[in-house]
Amino acid sequence: MPLTSELNTPERPAKTRSMGVFAGVKIFKGAMVINAGGFAAPVGTGGAQAINYRCLGRAAETVDATASTVNGELKITVEAGVFLYANKADDALTRADINGLAYAKDDATVGKSQGADGSMAGLVFDVDESGAWIRFD
């Protein structure tokens, strides 16, 4: 139904979100985190690296759910922003890729191509001698 008067829509800061952790995984602080069926998981763990997964951002803390058998039993804070990750040598991103897509090769490495195992990481913000700066929104 379209508005017929003003609407005070609530705002929520987009810097962090809390998510339930996928059972049986350990997510280390700083890892790229994917949305695996509505639950947080590290890229590449337990088969959780597939084309249909998308990275949510960076883990703000380490959470060990390896002993858990219930998805979402533990929670993790995932941060949005621009973060530095290793640039995969044989699939390296370059400055020509800035504002294009980066693909997660594992929970700490990104590359240029999706391939059969690349989860979409985020947008390439910058590339320098330190690695690739990836933007997660």
BELCORQUI-V453441 format. One record per residue. N is the residue number from 1. RES is the residue in one letter. NEAR is the number of other ideal C-beta (glycine too) atoms within 8 Angstrom. D_LAST is the distance of its C-alpha to the last C-alpha in whole Angstrom. Layout:
((N,RES,NEAR,D_LAST) (N,RES,NEAR,D_LAST))
This chain:
((1,M,1,29) (2,P,3,28) (3,L,5,28) (4,T,3,31) (5,S,4,31) (6,E,4,28) (7,L,5,25) (8,N,4,24) (9,T,4,20) (10,P,4,19) (11,E,4,16) (12,R,4,13) (13,P,5,11) (14,A,5,8) (15,K,6,8) (16,T,9,10) (17,R,8,11) (18,S,7,14) (19,M,12,15) (20,G,11,19) (21,V,18,19) (22,F,14,21) (23,A,11,25) (24,G,8,26) (25,V,13,23) (26,K,10,23) (27,I,15,19) (28,F,9,20) (29,K,7,18) (30,G,7,16) (31,A,12,15) (32,M,16,13) (33,V,18,12) (34,I,16,13) (35,N,11,13) (36,A,10,17) (37,G,6,18) (38,G,5,16) (39,F,13,17) (40,A,15,15) (41,A,14,17) (42,P,15,17) (43,V,18,17) (44,G,10,21) (45,T,11,22) (46,G,7,25) (47,G,5,24) (48,A,14,20) (49,Q,13,19) (50,A,8,20) (51,I,7,19) (52,N,3,17) (53,Y,13,15) (54,R,7,11) (55,C,14,9) (56,L,12,7) (57,G,13,7) (58,R,12,11) (59,A,19,14) (60,A,9,15) (61,E,7,18) (62,T,8,21) (63,V,11,22) (64,D,7,25) (65,A,14,25) (66,T,7,27) (67,A,4,30) (68,S,10,29) (69,T,5,30) (70,V,6,27) (71,N,9,24) (72,G,8,22) (73,E,10,25) (74,L,10,23) (75,K,9,20) (76,I,14,17) (77,T,10,14) (78,V,15,11) (79,E,12,9) (80,A,11,5) (81,G,9,6) (82,V,8,9) (83,F,11,11) (84,L,7,15) (85,Y,12,16) (86,A,8,19) (87,N,12,20) (88,K,11,22) (89,A,5,25) (90,D,4,27) (91,D,9,23) (92,A,9,22) (93,L,11,19) (94,T,7,21) (95,R,6,20) (96,A,4,21) (97,D,11,18) (98,I,9,16) (99,N,6,13) (100,G,7,14) (101,L,8,13) (102,A,16,13) (103,Y,14,15) (104,A,17,15) (105,K,12,19) (106,D,8,19) (107,D,13,17) (108,A,8,17) (109,T,11,18) (110,V,15,16) (111,G,14,18) (112,K,10,19) (113,S,7,20) (114,Q,6,19) (115,G,8,23) (116,A,4,24) (117,D,8,22) (118,G,13,18) (119,S,14,15) (120,M,12,12) (121,A,14,10) (122,G,11,8) (123,L,10,9) (124,V,16,12) (125,F,9,12) (126,D,9,15) (127,V,12,18) (128,D,6,21) (129,E,2,24) (130,S,4,22) (131,G,9,19) (132,A,13,16) (133,W,12,13) (134,I,16,10) (135,R,10,7) (136,F,14,4) (137,D,6,0))
